[in-house]
Amino acid sequence: MYHPIPTQWLEATNRVDVQFDNGAETKSYSGSGFWVANQAGYCLFVTNRHVVDMAYRDEKYLPQGYRLSRLTVSSHSAVPRSRGVVVDLECDIDLRVHASYGVDIAILIPGAQELPDAATPISLPASRHLFADQSFFETLPWGAQVSFASFQAWRDRTTEKPILRTGIVSSDPSDDYSSDIVDRKSALLLEAFSFSGSSGSPVFANAFGLQIDDSMFAGGPGFRSARVIGVMCGHIQNREDTTIASSMHVGLSYCHKSTILIEMLSQLDSLEQLGGA
C-alpha cells in the first residue's frame, strides 16, 4: 500500500526564474528547486546546474559570454502566496557544483542580505534526515512509486501552484543508471513524465506499507517511510527506434540520487566554510 506525499512536502518545491545576459541580449528560463538547511542552519538552494548555467545547458552558448544576471525563487506554500526571494548575483551569491561535470546539480549560497527573515523559506524537505542514503537505495525495489511537484507549463495559472506527477522507479535503485545521454554518476531512471519546468524538483519515494498513525515515518513490519531520493534532471527522448520521431518523449525521466546531494552538502556543513573562513 502506497501513501501520498504530504502536501507541505510537495509545496516545498519552489519555482526558479533565471535571466542570462551577455551585454547585447537577454535570455530567460524557468525551472524548479528547493531549500535545504546545512548543519549550521544556513539557507542553501538546490536546483539543476543547467538551470543556472547556459553553457552547461548547451555548449553553443559557451563562447557567447552569457552570465546569470538575475535569479528569482518563488515560494507558493507561504502566505501570502507567490512571495519571491530575488537574488542578484552582484550581491555576493556563491554557486557550487560537483567536481564531476556529469553531475547536473547546483547549490546556490545567497548572501545573508538576500534572505530577510520574513522570506526565509526553510520547510520540508529541508531536513537532511529526509534524504535517502545508500542503505535506503539498497532496499528500495524496482517499481517503487515516486512523486514530484514542479512548475511545468500546465501548472495552475490562477494560483501558480506546482502540479504533481507520479511514476515508478525503472532502473535498479541499488546501482547507477547510464545511457548515451546519462552517465553513471548517481543517476536513477524513472517511468515519469518530466518536461521543461521540472528541472530541479525534489523526487520523493512514497511511503509504503501499513502506517501506525499519520506520521510518514511510523509503521508496522515491512513499512518503508517516505524519503527524498533525488533531484529531477530531465527526460529521455527517443534516439533508438527509427519507426517513431527522434524527439519523442519516451515516458522516461532521470534524476540524480540524493546520495550525490548528501555528498555535496557534506562539504558545506558550516557557515564558516561557506564564508570562506
C-alpha positions in Angstrom: 0.0 0.0 0.0 1.5 3.3 -1.1 0.7 6.6 0.6 0.5 10.0 -0.9 3.2 12.5 -0.2 2.1 15.2 2.3 1.0 18.5 0.7 3.5 20.5 2.7 6.3 18.4 1.3 5.2 18.9 -2.3 4.7 22.7 -1.8 8.3 22.9 -0.6 9.1 22.8 -4.4 9.9 26.4 -5.5 9.7 28.0 -8.9 13.0 29.3 -10.2 13.1 32.1 -12.8 16.6 32.9 -14.3 17.8 35.6 -16.6 21.1 35.5 -18.6 22.8 38.5 -20.2 25.8 38.9 -22.5 25.6 42.7 -22.8 23.7 42.5 -26.1 20.9 40.1 -25.5 18.9 38.7 -22.6 17.5 35.2 -22.3 15.1 33.8 -19.7 14.2 30.4 -18.5 12.4 28.8 -15.6 12.6 25.6 -13.6 12.2 24.3 -10.0 14.2 23.8 -6.9 14.1 23.6 -3.1 15.7 25.0 0.0 17.9 23.0 2.3 19.4 23.9 5.7 23.0 23.0 6.3 24.1 21.8 9.7 24.6 25.4 10.8 21.0 26.3 9.8 22.1 28.4 6.9 19.8 28.5 3.8 21.1 26.8 0.7 19.1 26.4 -2.6 19.3 23.3 -4.7 18.4 23.1 -8.4 19.9 21.8 -11.7 23.2 23.1 -13.0 21.6 23.5 -16.4 19.0 25.9 -14.9 21.7 28.4 -13.8 24.4 27.8 -16.4 23.6 28.3 -20.0 26.8 26.8 -21.3 26.0 23.6 -19.3 22.5 23.6 -20.9 24.0 23.9 -24.4 27.7 24.3 -25.2 26.9 26.5 -28.1 26.4 29.3 -25.5 30.0 28.9 -24.2 31.7 31.5 -26.4 28.7 33.9 -26.3 29.5 35.4 -22.9 26.2 34.8 -21.2 26.2 35.1 -17.4 23.5 34.6 -14.9 22.3 38.1 -14.0 19.1 37.5 -12.0 17.6 34.6 -10.2 14.1 34.7 -8.5 12.9 31.9 -6.2 9.2 32.0 -5.7 7.6 30.1 -2.8 4.0 29.0 -3.3 3.5 27.4 0.1 3.9 30.5 2.2 1.3 33.2 3.0 1.0 35.4 1.0 1.5 33.0 -1.9 3.9 33.7 -4.8 6.2 35.6 -2.5 9.6 35.7 -4.2 13.1 35.9 -3.0 15.1 37.9 -5.6 18.8 37.1 -5.6 21.1 39.4 -7.5 24.5 37.8 -8.3 26.2 41.1 -7.9 25.2 40.9 -4.2 27.6 38.2 -3.3 25.9 35.0 -4.2 28.0 31.8 -4.4 27.3 28.9 -6.8 28.7 25.4 -6.0 28.8 22.5 -8.5 30.2 19.0 -8.3 33.7 18.2 -9.3 32.3 15.8 -11.9 31.0 17.7 -14.9 28.4 15.0 -15.3 26.5 15.9 -12.2 23.7 18.3 -13.1 23.2 19.8 -9.6 24.0 23.3 -8.4 23.8 24.6 -4.8 23.3 28.3 -4.5 24.5 30.1 -1.4 22.8 33.5 -1.2 24.4 36.4 0.7 22.9 37.0 4.1 21.3 40.2 2.9 19.4 38.3 0.2 17.3 36.4 2.7 15.4 38.6 5.0 13.9 36.9 8.0 10.3 37.2 6.6 11.2 35.4 3.4 13.4 32.6 4.9 11.6 29.6 3.3 13.0 26.7 5.3 10.4 23.9 5.2 10.3 20.3 4.2 12.2 18.7 2.5 14.8 21.0 4.1 15.6 18.5 6.9 18.6 16.5 5.9 17.3 13.3 7.5 14.7 13.1 4.8 17.4 12.5 2.1 17.8 8.8 1.3 21.2 7.4 1.8 22.8 4.4 0.0 21.3 1.9 2.5 17.8 3.1 1.5 18.5 2.5 -2.1 19.8 -1.0 -1.4 16.3 -1.9 -0.1 14.2 0.2 -2.4 12.6 -2.1 -5.0 12.2 -1.6 -8.7 8.7 -0.3 -9.4 8.5 1.7 -6.2 6.2 4.7 -6.5 7.7 8.1 -6.8 6.2 11.6 -6.8 7.4 15.1 -7.7 5.8 18.5 -7.9 7.1 21.0 -10.5 6.3 24.2 -12.3 5.6 22.8 -15.8 3.7 24.7 -18.4 0.5 23.0 -17.3 0.6 24.4 -13.8 -2.4 26.3 -12.4 -2.4 29.8 -13.9 -4.5 31.4 -11.1 -2.6 30.3 -8.1 0.7 29.4 -9.9 0.9 26.3 -7.7 3.0 23.4 -9.0 1.4 20.3 -10.4 2.1 16.8 -9.1 3.3 13.9 -11.2 3.8 10.3 -10.2 5.8 7.4 -11.6 7.8 4.4 -10.7 11.5 3.5 -10.3 12.6 2.0 -13.6 16.3 1.2 -13.1 17.9 -0.9 -10.3 18.0 1.6 -7.3 21.0 -0.2 -5.8 23.0 0.6 -8.9 23.6 3.8 -11.0 21.8 4.1 -14.4 23.7 5.0 -17.5 22.9 5.5 -21.2 24.2 7.5 -24.1 22.9 10.7 -22.5 23.2 9.9 -18.8 26.4 8.9 -17.2 26.7 6.6 -14.1 27.3 9.4 -11.6 24.5 8.6 -9.2 21.6 8.5 -11.7 18.2 6.8 -11.4 15.8 6.1 -14.2 12.1 6.8 -13.6 9.0 6.0 -15.6 7.6 9.5 -15.1 6.8 12.4 -17.4 9.0 15.4 -16.7 9.0 18.3 -19.0 10.5 21.8 -19.2 9.9 23.4 -15.8 10.5 20.2 -13.9 14.3 20.6 -13.7 15.5 20.8 -10.1 12.4 19.3 -8.5 12.9 17.1 -5.4 11.8 13.5 -6.2 10.1 11.6 -3.4 9.8 7.8 -2.9 6.3 7.4 -1.4 5.8 5.6 1.9 4.8 2.0 1.6 3.2 -0.4 3.9 0.9 -0.2 7.0 1.1 3.1 8.8 0.5 3.1 12.6 -0.6 6.8 12.6 -0.5 9.8 10.3 3.3 10.1 10.5 5.2 9.3 7.3 7.8 7.6 9.5 5.7 5.3 11.8 4.6 1.9 10.5 4.4 -1.8 11.1 6.7 -4.6 9.9 7.8 -4.0 6.3 6.9 -0.3 6.4 9.1 2.0 4.3 9.0 5.7 5.1 8.9 8.4 2.5 12.2 10.0 1.5 13.7 12.5 -0.9 15.5 10.2 -3.3 16.8 12.6 -5.9 16.8 15.9 -7.9 14.9 15.7 -11.2 17.3 16.4 -14.2 15.4 15.7 -17.4 13.6 13.2 -19.7 14.7 10.7 -22.3 14.0 11.4 -25.9 13.9 8.6 -28.5 17.3 8.0 -30.2 17.0 4.3 -30.9 13.6 3.5 -32.5 13.7 4.7 -36.1 10.0 4.0 -36.6 9.0 7.0 -34.4 10.1 10.6 -34.2 13.5 11.0 -32.7 12.3 13.9 -30.5 9.5 11.9 -28.9 9.4 11.7 -25.1 9.6 8.0 -24.3 7.9 8.3 -20.9 11.2 8.0 -19.0 12.9 10.7 -16.9 16.0 10.6 -14.7 17.2 12.2 -11.5 20.5 12.4 -9.6 20.2 10.3 -6.4 20.1 12.0 -3.1 23.4 10.3 -2.2 25.2 12.7 -4.5 23.4 15.7 -3.0 24.3 14.5 0.5 28.0 14.3 -0.7 27.8 17.9 -1.9 26.1 19.2 1.2 28.6 17.5 3.4 31.2 19.8 2.0 29.1 22.8 3.1 28.4 21.8 6.7 29.3 25.1 8.4 28.6 28.7 7.9 32.3 29.4 8.5 33.1 27.2 5.5 30.5 29.0 3.4 32.1 32.3 4.3 35.5 31.1 3.1 37.0 31.0 6.6 
